[in-house]
Amino acid sequence: MTCFRGDLTKQQRKEYTDAVLCLQSKPALTSATAPGAKSRFDDYVVVHVQQTMRNHGSTFFLPWHRYYVWHYEQALRTECGYKGYQPYWNWGRYAKDPANSPLFNGDEYSMGGNGAKVEYAGVQLPGAPRPYNVILPGDGGGCVTAGPFRNMSVNLGPMSPVLPNLPRNPQTDGFGYNPRCLRRDINKNSAAVTTANYTYDLITGNSNMYWFQTVMEGQFPLGKWGVHTGGHYTVGGDPGGDFYTSPGDPVFWLHHAQVDRVWWIWQLQDLAKRLLDVSFTKTMGNFPPSANGTLDDMSNLGILAGDVKVRDLMSTMGGMAGKFCYIYE
C-alpha cells in the first residue's frame, strides 16, 4: 500500500483493476451463510456487514480496517497474481472536481465513471444540524456505464441505501442474492470536506487517538462530516453509499487505504506514544456504554482470517507478527 492511484502508470492502474476483476470472478467462501455472495470479492462485503457495528466509532475502527485492507491486498496478490500494491486515494488532489479525475473519468485506466443523473434527496446525516444534515446530490446516482467496472454485478444488500427505488434484498440481513448494476454519484459537495487543509488539521490538531479518530469519522452534532464520511459520499451510490455494504464498490479499498495512510502519518508524529494509543470505547459511539478498548482486545475477519490482538495491528512495520511491512509515499 504505497502509491496514489493517479501517480501510477496507466499499465499499473490496469493491472490493479484487472486483479479486482479477477477476484470478482472467483467463487465465494461465504455462500453457505450468505447465499447472495457469488465471488471472493463479495466475501469481503459479507465480513464488513457482519462486523459493521463493532468496527466503527469504537477502538477497533482503525486497527481493524488496517487488517481488512491488508488482507484484501494479499488476496489480490496471492489469488490473482497482482504484483503491485494497494493504491490509496489522496482525497485532496482532485477534491474540487472528482468526476474528472483519473480515478473517475471513466476511461479504461480509471476506477470507472460516474452514474447517470438520478433525482434524489441527497444523503441524510442523522443528528447533524441544518444545513449539514444533508449532503446535497451530485450529477450522478445511476448505473456506471464506463470504465473497467461498467458490467459489474452488485450482489448483496442494500441495507442502508441512500438512493431511491433500489431492489429490496430477499433476506432481511442483506445476504440474499440481489444482482443489480453498480451505481455512483461522484459528488463534489461531499468532496469539499476532503481537501488537503482538512487532512492537515486532522493530523496536526489532535494529540490523542480519541480526538484523531473522532474528527476523522465526523462530528455530526457539530455539523462536521469528517474526511472518512466525506470520502465515502464522494463516491456514494449503491453500494458505495451504504454504511454496511460500501466495500462492494471497488473504490472503497482506495479510500480506506488513504484512511490508513493518514493514521500512519499521524502515528509518525509521536511514534512511541501513538503505537500504544487506543483511547476509545469498545462499542460504537459508546452505545451501550462500555469500557475502553485495550491492546489485548481481539479483531478478526470472520471466515477470512482469525483473531489478532489490536497491539499487532498498530504498526505497519512489524505488525501482525512481522506480516505487516509497508510504508506510504
N, C-alpha and C positions, 0 to 999 in steps of 0.2 A: 504494500500500500504506500506508493511513493510519489505518484505523479498526478498533476491536474489534467483532467481529460483534454482540455484544449491545447495542452502542451505536448500531447502525444502526436506522433506522426499519423497520417491517415491510415497507414498499414497497421500500426499498433492499435488504433481505435477499432478497426475492423476485426483484428484478431481477438479483441476483448468481446465485442458483440457477437462474434461467431461462437465464442466459448459459452456465452449466455444462452444462445440459441441451442447449442449442443446440450446444455443442462436441461433445457426445456423439452428436449427430445428423449430423454432417458426416463425409464419407468420410476414411479414414486415408491418410496419406502413406507409411506404413512397411509396408504389407501385402506388398510384394514380399519383404522379409526376415522379416516376422513375420505369417504368414497369419491369425493369430488377432486381429490388430489390425483393428477394424472402424470406428474413429472417430478424429477428431482428438484426442479425449481420450485414447484408447489410445496414440497416438503418444508422449505424454509418459511413459507407463508403459514403453514399449519403450526409450526413451532411458535411463531410470533403470536398468532391468535391465542394459542394455549397459555402464553405467558405475558400477554399484554398488560394485565392489571398488576402483575408483580414487578415488571421491569420498566415502569415509567413513574416518575415522581417519587422514586424511592432510592435507597442506597445502591440498588442493582442497575440503575439506568445506564450509566457509562461503562462500568466493567462488563456487564452482560452484553451490551451491543458491541463492545470490542471483541469479545469471544465470538459472537454471532457473525460479524463481518469477516473476521479472520477465517472462520470455518468455511464460509461461503467461498472465499478466495481459494482455499485449499481444494474445495470440490471442483472449481473451475480448472485448477492446475492438474489434479490427480485423475479426474474423471473425463476431462475434455481436452487435455493436452495443452492447456494455456501456458505460455512461457513468461508472460508478463506479470504484473502486479495489479491489485485492486486500485483503480484510479479514484481520486477524490474530486469533488465538485467545489471549486473555490468560488463560493456564492457571490462574493462582491465583484468578481471580474466582469460579469455581464448582468448585474442586477438591474440596470436601467432598461435593458431590452433583452430579456432572457429568450424570447421566442426566436430571435435572430442570431443567437449564439451558436457556436459549434456544437453544443450539446443538443439543441432542439431545432435546428434549422431544417431537419427532415432529409438531409442527404444521406447517402449510404454509409457515411463515416460518423454520423451523429448517433444519439440515443433515441432517435425518432422525432417526429414533428409534433406539432400541436394538434388538438382535435378541432373538428368543425365547430362553428359557433352554435351554442345552445343557450337558450334563455333560462336562467335560474337565479335564485335569490342571493347567491354567494354562500360563503362558509360561515356558519353561525358559531360564535365562540361564547358559550355559556359562562356567565359570571363576569364578563367584561362590560365596562360602561360604554354607552353610546359615545361616539360612533365606532368604537373599537370592538364592538360585539359582532361585527360582520366584516369579513374580508370580501370586498366587492369583487364580482366576477370579472374575468378577463375576456379574451376574444375566442375562447375555445369551449371545451366541455364535451364535444362529441368524439367519435371514433378517430383514432390515429390512422392516417392513410398513407403516410410517407415514412421512409426510413426502415431500418432492419426489423422493427417490431410491428410493422403495419399489419401482419397477418397473425399476430399473437393472440392466443385464446386466454382470457382470464377465466379461471375455472371455479374459484372459491368465493365465498361472500355473495353480496355485500353484507356487512354487519353494521356499519355506521356510515351510510352513504351521505355524500354532500351533493350529489346530482339527483334530479327527479327522474321518475319513471324507469329506474333500473329493475331488471327482472329479479323477483324475490327468490332467495335461496330456498330449495325444498326442505332444508333442515334448519331448525332454529339456532343451531350452533355455527351455522355458516359453512359447514363441511360437506354439504351436498354438492352434486355436480351441477354447475350453473354456467355453462360456456357463453361467453359474450366477448365483444371487442374490447381492446384497451382504449380507455378514454382519458383525455388530458385537457386541462385548462392552464396553459402556461401563462402565469399571471404576474405581471409587474407590480400589481398592488400589494401582493404578498412579498415579492422580492425586495420591495422598498425597505424592509427591516433586516435585510441580509447584506447591506453594503458594508464596506471594509471598516467604517467607523464603529459599527455595532460589534463586530468581532474584536476589534482592538480594545474597545471599552470593556467587553466581556472578559478578556484576558488580563487586562491591566487593572481593572477596577474591583476585583473580587479576590479576597485573600484566603478564603477557605472554600472547601468543596460545596458546602451547603449553598452559599450565595452564588458561586460559579454555576452550579447546576440549576438553581432556581431561576437565575436570569437567562440562562440558555434555553430552558424549557418554556419559559414565558411566565409572566406575572399578570394573568388575565384581569384580576380585580383592579389593577393599576392601568389597564389598557396597554400593556406591553406584551407583544406576541412572542418575542424571543426568536433567535436565529433558527432554533430547531423547528418551531412551528412555521416560521417564515419560509424555510426551505421546503418543508413538506407541501405547503399550499402554493408554492411557486409552481409545482407540478399539478397538484390537485387531481381532480377527475376520479376515475374508478379504475383500479383500486388505490391509486396514489394518495387520494384524499381521505381514505378510510382509516381511522385510527388503528383498527385491528389488522386489516389485510394489506396495508400500504407496501410491504415488501413484494407484493405481486407486480408492482411497476419496477422494471429493472433500474430506474434512476434512483430508487431508494438506496441502493448499495453505494452509489457515489455520494449521496447526501450524508449517509451515516459514516462513511469513511472520512468525510470532512468534519463531522462531529467529533470523531475520534482524533483527528489531526489537531483540532482546536484544543481539545482536552490535553493532548500530548504537549502542545506549545505551552499551555498554562502550567502543566506539571513541571516543565523545564525551568520555570521562573524560580522555583524553590524545591528542587527535586527531592532532597532528603525528607522534607516535611510532607510534600504533596503525594508522594508514593504511598503514604500511610493514611491519607485523609479520606475517611468515609463518613463524614458528618452529616448523615441523612437517616431518616427512619426507614423501617423495613416495609411499610405499607405506602401505597400511592397516596400522596398528599396527606400522609399520617391519618388515613381513614380506613379502618378504625385505628385509634391511637395505638402506637407500637413503640418498642424500644429502638434505639439507634442500631443500625447495622454494624457489623464488625468485619474485620479482615478474615475471620474464620467462617463467615457465612458461606454457603454454597450457591453456585449457579450451574445450571446445565442447559443443554439444548435438546431436551426431550429424547426422542428416538435417535437423534443425530449424534449426540455426544454427551458424556456423563458429567458428574459433579466435579467442579473445580472450585477451590477456595477463592474468594474475592481477592485475597492478597496475591494470588497467582495471575490475576488479570490486570494488575495495576501498572505494570511496566511493559513497554513494547520491546524492551531488550532483556530477555531472560525470563519473562513471564511464562506461564503455562509450562513450568519446569524446563525452560530452555527452548520451547517451540516458538514462542514469540521472538522474532529477531528482525525488527524493521524500524526505520525512521521515515520521516516525511521530508520532502523537499519544499 
